[in-house]
Every structure is written in C-alpha cells, then in structure tokens.
Amino acid sequence: MTGSTIYDRFRMWARDEVFQTLMEAMIAEAAARDDVDLSLVSVDSTVARAHHHAAGMVVEPELLEDLEKAVAEEKGLRQRGKTIP
C-alpha cells in the first residue's frame, strides 16, 4: 500500500509539492497582512518556530515586493520544469 509509513507519506507530499504550496500560502497570507519577515523563519524536520521578534513585524514595501517577485519567478521556473539555482 502506497503511503503506508510516515516516510512514504512525506515523500509523496514532497513530490506533489504540498510543502511548497503551504509555504507559498503562508507567505501570501502574511504579505496580505503586511506581516512578513522571512529572515525570522526557521523550519527543520522536527520543529518549526518563529523568532520571538516575529510578532508584529512590519516589512518594508520594497522588501515585500522583492519577496513576491522571487516567489513568482520560482513558481514560473518550476512550472516550466527548469531548475532553480
């Protein structure tokens, strides 16, 4: 049975870009609230925490624009099957 272990499920979700989609959705939601600072994001396989300074952070409009452009460019490359440097 496919996806019968945690590892199988993780690999399936990674292959299907579930994690990428979730990250993009979280960034978009935070951006919509003017509450993005990716320098404070830390994610590993066991723990996900925001730095204590992350609460109430406001992103400069220029940085937010750069982040949105980077996400759009990465998404475009992935859709065209190109590798991301």
Secondary structure, 3 states (H helix, E strand, C coil): CCCCCHHHHHHHHHHCCHHHHHHHHHHHHHHHCCCCCHHHEEECCCCEEECHHHCCCCCCHHHHHHHHHHHHHHHHHHHCCCCCC
